[in-house]
């Protein structure tokens, strides 16, 4: 007999079926044994009666997370026995045969079937192979999978070519100090902080490119929104008129991602009580205006010329209150805090760049790039960098390159904010931080 997925069982009343999966929970009621069995499609109650001696002996042996295979009859459910409401609760399976496929060694650190795991983040991540099996945790990755697909779909529909760029580099692409240096045969190399140089090269060859790729940041701090390895959604497009074209394209992308998860992941969103406010156009203000708003509306004075995480949170609140929007663009960041490749504005103190804030957290950075060779050389020098380190990058701009720009979008931060999850590490399968290289 072929295995049937649990989700299909309610249509098969009166038929014999074979199902297989993990034991969510076993309940013994008098002489009867009830098991909630889980596969990738759902959970169903199965019943084992003592008359069926062989199956009954096996059922008495099994514990949570054992993998079993059963054959039995699908029956309308008398109701009442299950502690939890299951989607398949109209039916149950009366077991005729049971096979134990895989056992659990030792004790489990927590009960996987709990509706909400009541464990701290350390335990959650130390026991990742187990915590990922919890329905609520599992849901996060269903949403993430949809986001990966939506980004890919919407970029292709807009004529962007998907690329994969190298992650072992000769130079740190974003500058700063947060890069990992590694031994590379006789010399040294850097792990890519972003695909910046290669997506710009992509414009020269293909006009429009996008990448979904792993990037590495040597962030020495523990925050709720930084990890040392993350998946960046990048894009770069040629023949733009200004950075506004980039914001327009990114707005379309975000609207599409949110629409797709609302359409295809409604039950997961409901589980997290996610509420999303997505206007047709996202509000846009200059960073300097944002700093003014922080002062006027919240009595918050920023020390420097940049906004801090608390400031972003408050601007997020302000955007919600003022525009009923979870999104807001902050534009024209000062040149001194933007990388050397960023296009300066008419007033060269500022840049043609932006951050996108979603529910009070920066999820993307983008803007127009310098495409003139001589201007780029001057910018590298004025940022105190060595021309020699950028020899190969500079080649791109000797070969004819149109005005262009793009963005880097932190994919994990999208999921984190959509579901209102406190720590970014909870939305990453096996996260990496300063102290965590395992599991
Ligand atoms: P930036 O360095 O701002 O820009 O990064 C872009 C986006 O990546 C996400 N992000 C992170 N997510 C998790 N952990 C981290 N440590 C982390 N660091 C950054 C954020 C951020 O907005 N090359 C430019 C982009 C461009 O201009 O195209 C860049 O990398 O969501």
Boltz pocket constraint, residues with backbone or C-beta under 6 A from the ligand:
constraints:
  - pocket:
      binder: B
      contacts: [[A, 174], [A, 193], [A, 194], [A, 196], [A, 217], [A, 219], [A, 225], [A, 226], [A, 227], [A, 228], [A, 229], [A, 230], [A, 232], [A, 235], [A, 362], [A, 363], [A, 364], [A, 365], [A, 366], [A, 367], [A, 406], [A, 407], [A, 408], [A, 409], [A, 410], [A, 411], [A, 412], [A, 413]]
      max_distance: 6.0
